[in-house]
Amino acid sequence: MTTATITPAMVKKLREETSAGMMDCKRVLEETSGNHEDAVKLLRERGMAQAGKLAGRATTEGRVDSYIHSGKVGVMVEVGCNTDFVARNADFQEFCKQLAMHIAAMAPKYVRREDVPAEAMEAEKQIYIKQAEDKPEAVRVKIAEGKLNKWYSEIVLLEQTWVRGKEVFEKETTIEEWRAQVSAQTGENVEIRRFARFALGETVADDEAGADE
């Protein structure tokens, strides 16, 4: 089966129509083999189109939640929303609690891809290019990009697969997809602002990596 080529123009058009995130648009286009109408439908079904339209609203309210696992791992996470009403909502509070538990289990280092230092990304990319040095340059770059995306999905919270996604949604769900659904359900801009994860024996530098300053 031939995989459809997803162009920047296709992603831009879908983003302009739905206000969904760029990575979400690219992902659903891949899932729908580049079919624009099916991609729009999928974004709406997942609540991402509505969540995208809410994204510009300031998150002046919210909640700081925490989780400690066996006295060995501790997490604090700050999640923003628009009103105190939603901050006190049981579903919003459960999202915060489950998110803290996910962070404890999966140890992300950054909230979003943009938080990853450019030098760290470049160093990782060069490793992947070096690993494929026997391939033509264009192929090396493509391989490196693919491996970089996988690396991001391991260290970036929003791109990680939620540990309970299959149990709750019956399919693999990223943290960003889950956040977008909560945003659509509450009708507010739900924003994962920052987190801190502490594990017994880790260095201070490791502990501070997840903070979104």
LINQUIFEN-V247411 format. One record per pair of residues at least 12 apart in sequence whose C-alpha atoms are under 10 Angstrom apart, sorted by the first residue. I is the first residue (numbers start at 0). GAP is how many residues later the second one is. Records with the same first field share a line. If there is no record, write none. Layout:
I->GAP, GAP
//
This chain:
1->31
2->27, 28, 30, 31
3->25, 26, 27, 28, 29, 30, 31
4->24, 25, 28, 29
5->20, 21, 23, 24, 27, 28, 29
6->19, 22, 27
7->14, 18
9->15, 16, 19, 24, 25, 26
10->12, 13, 14, 15, 16, 17, 18, 23, 25
11->13, 14
12->12, 23
13->12, 14, 15, 22, 23, 25, 26, 29, 35
14->25, 34, 37
16->23, 32
17->21, 22, 23, 25, 26, 30, 31, 32, 33, 34, 35
18->24, 29, 30, 31, 32, 33, 34, 35, 36
19->20, 23, 24, 27, 28, 29, 30, 31, 32, 33, 34, 35, 160
20->27, 28, 30, 31, 32, 34, 155, 156, 159
21->30
22->136, 153
23->15, 19, 24, 25, 28, 150, 152, 153, 156
24->14, 15, 17, 18, 23, 24
25->13
26->12, 16
27->12, 13, 14, 15
28->13, 14
42->134, 137
43->137, 140
44->136
45->131, 132, 134, 135, 136, 138
46->130, 131, 132, 133, 134, 135, 136, 137, 138
47->128, 129, 130, 131, 132, 133, 134, 135, 136
48->131, 132, 135
49->130, 131, 133, 134, 135, 137, 138, 139
50->126, 128, 129, 130, 131, 132, 133, 134, 135, 136, 137, 138, 139
51->128, 131, 132, 137
52->131, 134, 135, 136
53->28, 126, 129, 130, 133, 134, 135, 136
54->125, 128, 133, 134, 135, 136
55->133
56->24, 25, 131, 132, 133, 134
57->22, 23, 24, 25, 130, 131, 132, 133
58->20, 21, 22, 23, 24, 129, 130, 131, 132, 133, 134
59->20, 21, 22, 23, 24
60->18, 19, 20, 21, 22, 23, 24, 25, 26, 27, 129
61->16, 17, 18, 19, 20, 21, 22, 23, 24, 25, 26, 30, 31, 34, 128, 129, 130, 131
62->14, 15, 16, 17, 18, 21, 23, 24, 25, 29, 30, 33, 34
63->12, 13, 14, 15, 16, 23, 29, 32, 33, 36, 129, 130, 131
64->12, 13, 14, 28, 29, 30, 31, 32, 33, 34, 35, 36, 130
65->12, 30, 31, 32, 33, 34, 35, 38, 129, 130, 131
66->29, 30, 31, 32, 33, 34, 35, 36, 37, 130
67->32, 33, 36, 129, 130, 131
68->32, 35, 36, 130
70->128, 129
71->32, 126, 127, 128, 129
72->28, 30, 31, 32, 34, 124, 125, 126, 127, 128
73->26, 27, 29, 30, 122, 123, 124, 125, 126
74->24, 25, 26, 27, 28, 29, 30, 32, 120, 121, 122, 123, 124, 132
75->20, 21, 23, 24, 25, 27, 28, 118, 119, 120, 121, 122
76->19, 20, 22, 23, 24, 26, 115, 116, 117, 118, 119, 120, 133, 134
77->18, 21, 22, 113, 114, 115, 116, 117, 118, 133, 134
78->13, 14, 16, 17, 20, 111, 112, 113, 114, 115, 116
79->12, 16, 108, 109, 110, 111, 112, 113, 114
80->102, 105, 106, 107, 108, 109, 110, 111, 112
81->104, 105, 106, 107, 108, 109
82->105, 106
84->101
85->100, 101, 102, 104
86->99, 103
88->97
90->91, 94, 95
91->87, 90, 91, 93, 94, 98
94->83, 84, 87
95->83, 96
97->64, 65, 66
98->58, 63, 64, 76, 79, 80, 93, 96
99->95, 96, 97
100->62
101->55, 58, 59, 60, 61, 62, 73
102->54, 57, 59, 60, 92, 93, 94, 107
103->92, 93, 94, 95
104->58
105->48, 49, 51, 54, 55, 56, 57
106->47, 48, 49, 50, 53, 89, 90, 91, 92, 103
107->44, 45, 46, 47, 48, 49, 50, 51, 52, 87, 88, 89, 101, 102
108->43, 45, 46, 47, 48, 86, 87, 88, 97, 98, 99, 100, 101, 102, 103
109->42, 44, 45, 46, 47, 48, 49, 84, 85, 86, 98, 99, 100, 101, 102
110->44, 45, 46, 47, 48, 49, 81, 82, 83, 84, 98, 99, 100, 101
111->40, 41, 43, 44, 45, 46, 47, 64, 80, 81, 82, 98, 100
112->36, 39, 40, 42, 43, 44, 45, 46
113->42
114->41, 94, 95, 96, 97, 98
115->36, 39, 40, 93, 94
120->27, 30, 31
121->26
123->20, 23, 24, 27
124->16, 18, 19, 20, 21, 22, 23, 26
125->15, 18
126->17, 20
127->12, 13, 14, 15, 16, 17, 18, 19, 20
128->12, 13, 14, 15, 16, 18
129->14
130->12, 13
131->12
152->21
154->55
155->19, 54
156->17, 18, 19, 35, 38, 53
157->16, 17, 18, 19, 20, 21, 34
158->14, 15, 16, 17, 18
159->13, 14, 15, 16, 17
160->12, 13, 14, 15, 16, 17
161->12, 13, 14, 15, 16
162->12
164->12, 13
174->17
175->15, 16
178->12, 13
191->20
192->18, 19, 20
193->16, 17, 18, 19
194->12, 13, 14, 15, 16, 17, 18
195->12, 13, 14, 15, 16
196->12, 13, 14
197->12
//
